[in-house]
Amino acid sequence: MKNPLRAFFRSRLLRRDRSTVPTGLLPLSRTGSAAVFVDGTGEEDTTEVCALIWDSFNRLGIPVCILCPRPGDLNWLGIQRKRVRAAQAPRQEDLFISLAASPECFAAQYEACCSKARFKVGRCALPGGEYDLVVAPPEGGEATQAKAFVAIMDYLEKIR
């Protein structure tokens, strides 16, 4: 059952911090920096995914910020705690990728809504249509975050 108080504060938080930057398709050649959200709250090991992300963007010469919050890094609303956010460098990404498989992951939804990126990519559609591109696994199929990232990068490399 959803907590109505938490839902109220989450909706106010999204309304207050929502990005007003216009978004659209952007080729990798025009991407200055990227941020990738990796869902660290599940049972999947994220070290392989983070290494794959780091290698892929280093190969392209694009600086990347990997957001991988653990369950202890989230506050009662479901977003990263202030101490975790303070430890990160300020972000000015052109590309935002969310590897969260569920729209129920509020940390991913918050990061996507509030990101100032000009191009946003996700694995599942969010309320409000935050993503410019959604790459979902085939019907009935379940993909790991690493497989989803590889598929997303394949699509991004085809955009000219």
N, C-alpha and C positions, 0 to 999 in steps of 0.2 A: 504494500500500500504506500502511496506517495504521501510525503509529509507536506501539508498545505503551506505551512510557514516557510519551509525550505523552497518550495515552488515559487512563492511570492517573492522572496529575496533573490532567487535566481533570475526571475523575469525582470526585476528592477535592475539587477547587475548587468544583464545583457542589454537592456535599454540604455543604461548610462554609459557603458563602455563600448558600444557597437561602433565599428569603423564606418566612416562615411566615404572612404576612398573608392572610386569606381573601379570595378574589376572586369576582366575579360581574358581571353586567351593571350598568352605571351610566350614566344619561343624561348628556348633555353639560351640562345645566343644573345638575347636582350635581358637576361636575368642577372642582376648584380649580386644578389644573395638570396638564400633560401632558409626556411625554417621547416622542420619536419617533426610532427607530433607522433611519438611512439607510445602506444598504450602499455604502460608498465604495471598496470593494476591486475592484469590477468595472470594466467599460469604459464604463458609462453615466455621463453627465455629471450630477453631483449638484446643481449650482447651481440649476437650474430646479426640482428637487424641493424643495430647502431653501427657496427663495423662496415656493413654493406653500404649503408647510407653515406658514411664518411668517405669510403673509397670511391663511390660513384661521383660524388660532388667534387672531390679532390681531382679526379681524372678530368672533369670538365672545367676545373679552375674556378668553381663557384664556392664562396664561403658559405658554410651551413651551420645553423644552430639546431641541435637535436634536443627536443623537449621530451623527456622520458620520466614523468613523475611516478614515483612509487606510492603505494597506499598511504604511507606515513607523511608524504609530501603534500597531501591534499587537506584542506580545512573542511569544516562541516558543510559548507556549500558545495564542495566538490571541485574547487579550483586550487591552484598551487598556493601554498602558504607564502606570506610576505618574505620570510627569511630565504625561501627557495628562489623566489623571484629576484630578490636583491643580489643573490650570488650570480645571476645570469647577466651577461652584457646586454645593453640596450639593443633592441631589435629594430631593424629597418629593412625587412625582407621584401623582395619582389615576388617570391613564390612561397606559398604555404601548402604543405602536404600533410594530411591527417591519415594515419594508418589505423585509427580506431575502427573496429568492425561493427560497432553498435551505436545507434543514435542516442542510446541511454548514457553514454560516457559524457558527462557534463563538462569535464575538463577539456575534452577535445572540442566540444561545441563552443565553449567560451573562447578558447584560443582561436578558433576559426572565425567567430563573429567579430572578435576584437583585433584581429591581425590587420595591419595596414598594407598587406600584400596586394599586388595588382592582379594576381592569378592564384586561385585557390582550388585545390584538388582534394577529393576525399574518397573513401571507400563506400560510404552510404549517404544517402540524401538526408539532410537535416531540415527541420521546420524552418521556413523562411528562405530556402534555397540559397544557402551560403556558398556552395561550391559552384565553380564555373565548369568543372569536369568531375563526374563521378565514375569511378572504375570499380564495378562490383564483380564478385565472382559469379560464375555461371549458376543458374537456378539449381538449388539443392547442393551446390558445391561449397566447401569451406576452404578458404585460403589462409595461409599464415601471413603475418605482417611482411615477412621477407618476400614471399611470392607476390603479394600485392604491390610492394614497392617496385619490384622488377617490372611488373605489368604497367604500373604508372609511368615509370621511366621510359618504357618502350613507346607509350603514347606521347609523352612529352618530346621525345627525340624526333617524332614524326611531324610535330607542329612546326611550320616554317613561318 
